[in-house]
Amino acid sequence: MNLLWRTLIVSLRARLRRRIRPLAMDDVGRIRLTVLPTDLDVQRHLNNGRYLSLFDLGRWDLATRSGFGDVTRTHGWYSVVTAETITFRKSLRLWQRFVLETRLVGHDERTLFIEHRAVSDGEVYARAFVRARVLRRRGGAVDVEELFAAAGWPQRDPELDPWVNDWASASALPPSRVPVPSVWP
């Protein structure tokens, strides 16, 4: 339930902040968060699964403040996460405040790549990379060129680290229309 409240608060704040300082497509969005008791695991630090849920809030903020959310709603599109990976450096503890940084780091012809960082006192505690697609509510995917044109964003060549493309290829599953039975060796 606390993520519902956090989502509402982040969404409202993002709308207000957009009026003051909207973000460009490649700006870093930042929101301040605090580790709550409901975020903890039995080791009394931020639960590994909760990081990814909190990182959703960073994407909400960035989408709202950059105008991406308006573009997708206007066209009947929505975004979905197709892959994500996270690396942890240090533990965030109860009541510890941190900044969630979110930025679009690049794209290919079909997907967007987003980086999230959990930062406390200027130091990265965890970092995640997310691959996302934009889909049409009536079916089918929106290619990045069409998305950028609709958003009025300049088309630019992605400057992705080579490992990001390698990760995207290595973590991909066949399309949803192709059967993928669960067979263990």
JOGI-V682304 format. One record per helix or strand of 3 or more residues. SS is the DSSP state (alpha for helix, beta for strand). FROM is the first residue (numbers start at 1). TO is the last residue. If there is no record, write none. Layout:
ss=SS from=FROM to=TO
ss=SS from=FROM to=TO
This chain:
ss=alpha from=2 to=20
ss=beta from=29 to=34
ss=alpha from=37 to=39
ss=alpha from=48 to=66
ss=alpha from=68 to=75
ss=beta from=77 to=88
ss=beta from=97 to=107
ss=beta from=112 to=120
ss=beta from=123 to=136
ss=alpha from=144 to=151
ss=alpha from=162 to=171
